[in-house]
Amino acid sequence: MSFFHIIIATHDRPALLARTLQSLLAQTFTDFTVTVVSDSLTYAPPFRELTQLKGRCNHVIRATGDAGPAASRNMGLDLAQGRYVIFIDDDDTFEPTHLAHVHQAITAAEAQADAESCIFFCDCKACYENRSVQPPSIYAVLPVPLGNTRLEDIYVKNTLPNSCLVFPQATIGAHRFDPDLDLYEDWDFLLRCLPGQRLQHVPIDSVTIHKTVERDAVNLRRGVSGENLVVPTTLELYRRYPAPSADVAQARIDLFASVGLSLPSGG
């Protein structure tokens, strides 16, 4: 069993996936395996990178079911054999020391018999890029500090990027992503895993979340066109996961009020 199992859901973006895999190949800590799950029959795999990961990579084309990252990540979870599970989007990257630093933080927590009660997360950088050229040209790279995130904050809004999280396999258990959600399936999954856990911040920013100019069709990433789903999906998650305290309930009211909306009774 490897220390980390890394799951990548992908959809017809071989050049971007190749960049993600290259960032994994560059890791200084190498006790990890990878599962890549594509939901497209027209998918063209990045063979060079997959060959370099030979022996450490499961590569699956999911030919049935609706397209979407939730079902692909669930298939990856069914194959996961690492002690800790990481999800990375197929357009994001890790710096070479990322896994080494996360491993160091987990080892320190394990020394206090505390690791399996933690969901680990780190800071990141947001890289704004134009994908109409290859390789993508970069507009700006901005730091995204996340260290002040509290467990209660997760019950209010989706604050932690999926690629910044590290889950103990024991914590995940039978939890899976909801394929019926067209938005925020990663937030829902985190909320499923939270009970009985605490968030442990790892003070590194070695994850890069690559963002695009959404109005350009070539730049679209899955999920960016669902603005009309933000409010109803947030309400659905509030229904599924009631506010654990009066402060969280008020924070939900305040969030809706900040965009000129009233939170329905019971949210």
N, C-alpha and C positions, 0 to 999 in steps of 0.2 A: 504494500500500500504506500503510495506516495504521500508526501506531506501536504501538498496542495493539489487539488484537482480544479483545473480552469475550464470553464464552459463558455463557448462562443456560439451564439445564435447568429446566423448570417443569411443574407438575402441578396443574391445577384450583385455583389460588390467585391469581386476578386482582388482588385488592386488595393482597396482599403483593407480587406482581410489580410492580404499579404503583408501590409505595413504592421498590422496588429501582431501577426505571427512573427515577424522580424523582431518586434520588441520583446517577444517571449524568448526567442532564440538568443537574444543578447543578455538574458538574465544571468547574474553572477551566482545566484542560488538556483540549482538545477533539479532539485528533488520535487518535480511536478510532472503531472500528466495533463493532456489537453483533450477535450472533446469539442469538435466542430460539428454543428448541426445546421444544414442548409434546408430551407423549406421550398426550394425552387428546382424544378426539373431542368431548367435552362442554366443552372449554375455551372460555372467554369472554375474548377478548383485552382488555387495557387500551388501548383505541383512542386515547385522548387522548395518552398518553405515546408510543405507537408512532408516531403522526402527527408528534409533535415531533422524533422521531429519524429522520424520513423522509430517505432518502438515505444514512443511516449504519447501517441496521438490516435484517438478514435475519430474517424471521419465518416459522418452519416448524412445521407440525403433522405430527408423525410418526404416521401412521395405522396402521402395521403394527408387529408385534413386541410384546414384553411391555413393560409400563410399567416405568419405571426411569430414573434419571439417567445411567447409564453409556452406554446406546445413544444418548440424546439428546446428551450431551456429545461422543460420537464423531461424530455428524452435524455438530455445531458445528465440530469440528476439521476435518472434510472441507471446510467452507466458509471456514475461517479464512484471512485474508490479512494479518494484522498481523505486525510483526516480533516482538512479544511477545504471549503469550496469557495471559489472566486468566480464571479461572472464578469466578463469583459465584453463590451459591445464591439461589433466588428469594425468600427471606425475609431476606436480609442486605443491608446498605447500606454505601456508601462516603461519608465526609465530603467536602465539596467540593474540598479540596486534595489528596485522596489520589493521584490519577493524576499531578498536578503534582510531588509529592514523590517518587513512585516514578520518574518520568521523570528527575528531577534525579539520583537515585542511579544509574540506569542510564547516564546520560550521563557521569557521573564514572567509572564502570567502563569504559565504552567508550573513554574517553580513555587508559586504560591497556591497551587491547586485551584486556580481561578479561571483558566482559559476557557473551559467548556461552558461557563456561565456568561461568556462575553460574545458579543458580535463586534468585531473590530472594524474600524473605519479610519480613513486618512483624509488629508486635505488633497486638493487637486489643482490643476491649472486648466483654464479654458482657452483652447486654441481656435481662433476664428479663421476660417480658411475658405478659399475658393476652389471648388472641385471641378470646375470646367476646364482646368488644365491639369496635366499630370507630370510630375507630382503636384499636389495641390499647393497653391501659393498662400502664404500666411499673411493675414491682415494684422493680427495682434495676438499676444499670449498674455493672459491676465491671471493672477493668483486667485484662488477660491478657498479662503480659510474656512474650515468647518469645525474647528476644535471646540467652539462654544455650543455645539448642538447637544441638546439634552434629549433623553428618551421621550419626555413629554412632547417635545417639538414634533416628533414623528407622527403623533396623533393629530396634528394640526395641518401640516402640509408636507409635500414630498421634498425633503431638504437634502438627502444624501444620494448622490449618483450611484447607480448600481455597481459601476466599475470600481468604486472606492470601498466597497464592503467585503468583509471576509467572514464567512459563516462556519462555525464548527459543524462537521457532518452530523454529529449527535443532535445538535439543535435543529437542523433541518428535518431530520426524521422523515415522516410521511408528508410534510408540507410540500405543496407544489404551487406553481403559478396558475392563475385563473385564465384559461384561454378565451373565456367569454368577455373579458375586459379588453376594449380596444385602446385603452389609455391607462397609465398608472399601474400596469400589472406588476411592475417591480416594487412600487410602494405597497401594494396589497400584500405581496409576498413578504416584505420586511415586517409589516404589521402582523402577519400570521406567525412569524418566528419570534416576535418580541416577548410575549408573556414568559416570565421567569428569567429573562435575560437582562443584561445591562449593556450599554454601549461603552466600548473602550476605544478612546481616540489614540491613534498612532501619529505622532507629530512629524509627518513627512508629506511632501506634495509631489510624489513621483508618479502620479496618475495624470495623464493628459486626456481631457474630454474634448474631442474635436467637434466643433460646431460649424454650421454653414450658413450661407445667406439663403434664407428659406424661400425667397421669391423666385430663385433660379431653380427650374425643374431638375437640372442635372445635379443640384446640390442637396436635394431633399433626402432626409433620413426618415426612416419609418417613424410615425408618431407625431411629426411636427405639424401635420395638417389637421389635427384633431382639436382645434381650439374650441369648437362647439361642444366638445365632450368634457371639457375641464370641470364645469360646474356640476353637471349631473353625475359624473364619475366621483368627484369629491364628495358629493352628498351620499352616494352609495357606500363609499368607504367609511364615512362618518356613521352611517347606519350599521355597517358590519362591525365597526370597532367603536363602541360608545366611549365618550370622553372619560378617562380614568379619574379625573378630578374636576373640581369647580373651576380651577384656573385654566385647564385645557378647554373646558366648555366655553369659557369667556374668550379665550384666544381664538376659537373657531368663529364665534360671533364677530369678533374684531376683524378677523381676516376677511370675512364676507363684507362687512361694513366698509372696509378699505377700498373695495371696488364697487361700492354703491348698491350692495345687495343685502337683503335680510335673510338670515339663516332660518329656515323653517323650524318650527317647534319639534324638538326631539333630535335635532342635529348636534 
